[in-house]
Amino acid sequence: MASVHKMLSRLSLKTASSSTLSRTVTVGFARRRLPLCLPVPSLALASATISEQMLQKNSFRTFLPALFVRREMSSASEALPPPVPAPVTFYTLNNISDNPGAIKKKRRLGRGPGSSKGKTSGRGHKGQKSRSGGSISPRFEGGQTPFYKRLPKRGFSNKNHATPMVPIAVDRLQDYIDMGRLIPPTDRPINMKDMVEAGLTKASNIKFGCKLLLGKCEISASGPPVRSPIRIEISRASRTAIEAIEAAGGSVTTVHYNRLALRALLKPDKFAVLPRRAKPPPKLMTYYTSYDKRGFLAPEVQLRDNLGINAVEKISETGNKQGAD
């Protein structure tokens, strides 16, 4: 209704030739006498003439349509100017910012009672939770036997019995020999202590031993991965690594080291008398008595190391002679 009164304040309403109604109807008169029930005329309406009959009937429903028809547009009205486009704002480093409400300011603790987190900062008085770092484990059940202790335990995990080996690649071993960092001894095979001193691995990394692997090396322009006749003693060795070393005229012997024997090998200065090497446990006896694994307890390996006889070649030669006969 306020908008209707505001629009009527811009109208100049005049009556026809009547002594009592020949004056300009004021806004206050129009507000008191004329019921406002239809939309207001447009802003472009400048003036309108009201007939005597319309005012006598006192019906604004009849008056307002006639007001629309008989309105006289001002001759001085001009076309509205074209709308001015909104200015384009370019984002630069000095006016770029986050959207409103994107960043919420954190409530600061211990800044007085007006901040709602003053004095004790919402932790209360004393107790474990009020101390610095004083949290309670989610497993704590108030002193009663916790759930994980009430459940029975079944089975085991092989993770507790794992014996991870440090991998040693044969091409890296050959590179260290070529660089002169690892010099093969003439009176004995290369062992893990020689590899640690050359920098192939660290003594602290060797917990259960090392394993010789061929890795992903391929035959390059320089030749096969192993080019020197290497004699080596190591905890484990893969089949491809054994073939690569023996193809170059070397030999591999897999030897069992328990934790004490491994410590005596890597750090002999810690012992006044070096302990004897332990026998392999029954689970590993199959590995170290197999010639395919070049175990140090295999008869063929002992003949090769002690007498310098390649028993496998002798047996194959004998079998060929018997077959020819």
N, C-alpha and C positions, 0 to 999 in steps of 0.2 A: 504494500500500500504506500509505503514511503516513496517508492520509485514512481508511482502514479502521480502522487502529489507533486513530486519534483518535475515531472513532465508538464503537468498542467500549469505550473508556475511560469513556463515559457510561452504559454498561449495567450493571445489577446482576443478574448471572446466578446463580440459586440451584438447587440440585439437590434431588431427591426424598429420601424417608426412607432414608438409607444412612449407615452409620457413617463410612465413608471419604469419601463424596461429599456429605455434608450441609452442607458449608461453602459460602461464597460464592466463586465462581470469580473469582480476581483477574485483572487485565488481563494481568499478566505470564504467568500460567498459560495464559490464552487465546491469547496470542501464541505460546507454545511448542508447545502441543498441538493447536490447532485450525487446520487449513489454511484460508486466506482465499481463496476462489475465486469468491464471489458478491457482488453489491452489498451495501453496508451497510444496516442498517435505518434508518428515518427518525429525525430528531431528536426526534420526538414520542414515540418508544418509551421508556418509563421503566424497566420491569423485565420479566423473563421467567423462566419456570421450566423447567429442563431435566430430562427424565426420565433414569432410571438407564441404560436401554437405549441411549439416544442417546450418552451419554458412553462406554459400554463399546464401542460400534461405532466410536467415534472418527471419525465421518464428518460433516464439517461440511456436506456437500452435503445430507444428510438432516436435519441439525439446524437449518439456517438457515430452510428453508420452515416447519418446525414452529414455529420461533421467531417467524416472522411471524404464524402462525395463533393461537398461544397467548399472544401479547403482551397485556398488560393495560395499558390506557391509564390514565393518572392522572386521577382525578376532579377534580383541581384545575386541569387544563389549561383554558385559556381561549382564545377566538378571538383571532387576531392582530389588532393594531390596523391601521386602514387606512394605506396608505403616505402619507407626507408629501410633498406636491408640491414639486418643486424651486423655489427662489426665482427669480422673474423679474428679469432684469437689464436695465435700460434703458440704452441707449447715450447718453452725454452727452459734452460736450467734454472732461471731465476723465478719462474712462475709455476713450475710443475710441483705437484703435491699429491698426497693421497686423497682418496675420496672421503667426504665427511663421515666420521664414524668408523673408518677402517682401522684406526689405531686407538685402542682404549688405554687410557692412562692407568698404570698400576697403582694400587693403593700402597702408600708408604707406611711402614710399621714404626711404632715408637715415636710418633710425632705429636703427642699430646692427646687429651681426651676428646677434642673436637674432631679428630680424624677417625674415631670409632676403633682404632687399633693402636691406642697409646699405652704407655706404661708396660703392661705384660704382653702387648702385641697379639692379643687374642689367645695366648697359651695358658692363661690362668696362673694360679699361685702354686709354686713348687711342684714336685712330682717328677716322674721320669720323662713325661712328654714335654715338660717345660724346659728341660736342659738342652744344651747344644748337642746335637747328634743323638739325643735320647729317643730313639724310635723303638717300637715293639714289633717283633717279627710277626708276619701274618700266620706263621705256623704255631705261634704261642697260643695256648688254649686256657690260660689262666692258672696253670699249675697242674692240671690233670694230664694224664698220659696222652700225648698227642696222637693224632690219627695215624701217622706213618709208623709209629711204634706199636700201635694196637694191631696192625695188619700182620699176618704171617709172611715170612719171606720164603720164596721158593726159587730154585734154580740158581744159575750163575751166568756171568757174562765172560766171553772169551777175551774181552778187552783187558781184563785183569791179568791175563796170562800171555799177552802179546809180547813178542820180542822183535821190535822194529830194527831193521838193519840200515846202515848208512850206505846209499848207493854210490858205487864207483864205476864210472864209464871207462871202457878200455881205450877209446880214442883220447880222452883227457889224460889217461895214464901215459899214453904214447907221447902226447904233447909235452908233458912235464919231463919225460926222458930226453926228448929232442932239445928242449930248452936248457938242459943241464941242471934243472932244479931237483930231479930225482936220478941219482946215480945207482944203478943196480949193483949190489955187492957181488963179489966173485966167489965167495966161499959159502954163501947161503942164499935162499930165495928172498924176495922182497916180502916184508911183512907189514902189518898195519902201523907199526911204529915209524917205519921209513916214510909211509904216506903222510903221517901227521907232521913229521919234521920237514917234509917237502912242501907242505901247505895244501895238500889235496883235501883235507878235512881237519877238524879240530878234535882234540882228545876228549873234550867235554861233550861232544856230540855222539861219541861212540859209547853206547850203553850196553849193547849186546853183541856188537860186531859189525862187519861190513860185508856187502854183497857185490860181486863183480858182475857188471851188466854190459851188454853190447850197446844198448841204447838205440837211438835213431840215426846213428852214423851210417853213412853210405860210402861206397868206394868212389873216391874222387879222383881228380887228375894226379894227385900226389901218390895214389896207391891205396891199398887196403888200410883199414883203421889201425892195425898193428903191424909194424914193420921191423921190430926188434925181437930177438928171441928172449922173452921175458919168463923168468921163473918166479912164481908168486905163491905165497901162502895166505889164505883169506878164509873168512868164516863160511861164506856161501858163494856160489858162482852159478850163473845161468848156462844152459847148454850152448847157446850161440856165442857167449863170451869164451867158453872153453874151446870151441872150435876155432874161433878167430885167433886165439893165442897159440894154439898148437899148430895152426896152419903156418905161423911165422917161425916155428921151431922152438917155441917155449913150452912151459908146463904149468899146470894149475894143480894145487893141492888144497882141499878144503879141510880146515882144522877146527876142532871144537874148543872154544874158550868160554869158561864160566866167568862170573863177575870177578872172582879173585885172580884167575889167570889173566884176564884182560887187564886188570889194574897192574899186575906184575909185568905184563908186556909193555904197556904204555908208560908206566912210571916205575922203572926198576929201582930208582934211587930211594923209594919209600920203604924198601925191604932190605933187612940185613942179610937174610937168606931167602933166595927166590923159591917160592913154593912150586911143587911139581904140578904139571898140568893134569886136570881131573879127567876122568873117563866120561864119555857122553852118557846122558841118561837114556833109559830104555826107549823112550819115544824118538830120540834122535839117532839111535844106534843104526837103524836102517839106512839113514841118509849117509852117515860117515863110513859105512861098510860097502857102499855101492861104488862101483868103478865108473858108472855113468856120471855120478856127481863128483868123481875124483876125490872120494873120501880118504882120509889119511889112514884108515884102518882096512881099506880094501887090499887084498893080497897083490893085485897087479900094481898098485901105487907103491907098496912097500918094496917090491922087486925093482921097480923103476928107480926109486930114490936111493935104496941101499946098494944095489948091485949094478945099477945103470942098464938094466935089461928091460926092454919093452916087451912085456909078456904077451900083450895082445898081438903084436906083430909076429912074435915067435909062434904063437898058437895058430895064427892065420897062415903063416908060411908052411907049418907042419901039415895043416889040413889040406893045403893046395898040393903038397907033394904026395900025400896019401891018396888024394883024389886022382892025381895023374898016374900013379902006379896001378 
